[in-house]
Amino acid sequence: MTDLTPLTPLGGTSARVDKIGTLTITEITDRALASLMQRKGGDVTSGFAALGFDAAPGTMTMTEAKGSMAWWMGPDQWMVDAPLAQAGAWAKQVKGAMGEAASVTDQTEGFCRFDISGSKSIDLLQRLCGLDVETMDPGSAQRTQLHHMACVVMRTEAGWTVLGAHSSAGSLHHALTEVAVGLA
């Protein structure tokens, strides 16, 4: 039997960390993802409560609970994450919590994620997207184009998270690091 080695979205065997000047750009590979869309007439309130969240995130917000994050993706649409150890079972757990109120899809391999920290994080994001990142408070999540790629930019207590398509991981990473080099 062939020995298979899992690879990160950037093609490595471990997550990549780039320290450029005051910025740190970290590839996050240890999260399971599930998307959910509220069905017509459905109510996801009790489902989010069952997953440990106080409520479904409102428009352009994100929330954290019990080691998971949930963020708004569009009207009646959210994404929720959990530790990768729950991959495969996470979407089933979310579906179990939501019942018939929402349609749920496993998205674990569909996205790449980069966490950004450092004193020039806002400068970096201002150069790459049209969001007014200076006014984004922790708990904000907004969809945007980042260097011509569809992304979600979130501000957490720890810094910034950029979520993009798995197939664009190399291009997204390149854009982030090239601008970081220019700021260093």
N, C-alpha and C positions, 0 to 999 in steps of 0.2 A: 504494500500500500504506500502511496505517496505521502511524504511528510509535508503537511501544509503549514505555513506560517502566516498568521494574520498580519495584515499591514494596516498602517494608519492611513487616513485620507491623503497625506503627503507622501505615502509610499514607504515609510520607514517601519522598523520593527518596534520602535518606541516613539512616544510623543516628542515632538520637536520643541525646543525652547530657544528663542532668539533674544539675546540681550544686546540692544543697540542704544548706546548713550544711556539715557535715563529710562528708556522704554524696555519692557519685557513683553514679548509676544509668545504665548504658550498655546500649542496645539492641544486641545482637550479631546481625549479619546475614550474616556471612561464613563460615558453617559449613554443610557438607553433612552430613546425618544418615542413618543406616541402622539399622533395628532387626533384631535376630536372635533367633531362638528355637531352642534346641537340640531336635532331633528325638529321638523315643524311640529309645534305643540309640545315639545320636550322641555324639561327643566333640569339643568345640570347642577343646580345648587347642592342637592344632597350628594351627588357624585363627587364634587370637589371636596365636600366636607368629609366623605368617606376616605378620600386620599390624604386628608390631613390639612387641607387648605381652608382658610377662613371663608373664602368666597372665590368665585370665578374671577380671574383678572379682568378689570374693566378695559375700555378702549385705551390702547397704547401704554399698557402697564404690564408688570410682571410681579410675581409674588413667590416667596420661598416658604417651604414647610417640610419638616421631617427629612431633610437632605434632598428634597426635590424642588424643582422650579417649574412654574407654569407661567406662560405668557400668551398675550392676545395676539392672534395672527390676522384677524379680520372679523367681520360681523358673525357672531355665533361660532367662531372658530378659535381653537387654542392649541398650543403644543405643551406637553408636559414631559419632564425628564426624571430620571432616577439613576442610581448607580448602575453601571454596566452589568454587574452581577445579576441584575434582574432582566437583562435582555431576553427577548423571546417571551418571557412571562409578563413583562411590564405592560404591553398592550392588552393582554388578557386581563390583567389586574385593573387597568383603567376601564376596560369594557365592562368588567364585573361591577365596578363602582357606578358607572353611568347607566347600566341597564339599557332600556329601550330609548332613553332620552337623547343618546348621541351615537353617531357612527364613529368608530375608532380604527385607526390604521397604525401599524408599527412603522416608524420612520427612522429607526436606529442607524441604518446604513445610508440613508438618503441625504444626510447633512454633515458638514464639517463645522467645527467650532474653534474659535481662537479667543482666548482671554487676553486682554491688554491692560497693563498697569504701568504706572510711571507718571512723572510730572508733565510730560508732553502728550499724554493720551488725547486730550481734547484737540490739541494742534494737529495730531495725526488724523483724527476722524474728520476734522473740519476740512482737511485737504482732499479727503476721499469721498465724502458724501454731502448731500444737501441738507442734512438735518441741522437744527440749531442745537448742537450737542452741549453747548455752554449752559443752556437752560434745562437740560434733562437732569432730573433728580434721581437718586437711587430708587429703583422700582419702576423706571420707565422702560418701555420696549416699543420700538417703532420699526416698521418695514421701510426699506429705502433701497436705492440703487447705490452701491458702493463700488466705485470704479467700473461702472456699467454692468455690475452683477447684482441680482436680486439678493438682498440680505435682510437680516433682522439685527438691529443694534440695541443692546440692552445695557442699562447702567445698574450695577449692583453696588452694594456697600463696599465690595472689594475693588471695584474698578469697572471695566467694560467687557462686554462679550459681543462678538460678531459671529453670527450663524449664517452660513451660506450653503449652497448646493455642494454635495460631495464631489460631483464631477468638476466643480470649479475650484477645488481646494488649492491646487498649485497656483492658479492665477490670483486667487484672493490672497494667499500667503505672499506672493511676489509683490502685489500692490502694497500690502501692509509693511513689508520689510523695506521696500524701495523708498517709501515716504519716510519711514523711520530713519533710514540712513541720511536722508536729506535734512532731517531735523537734528541729527546728532552733532 
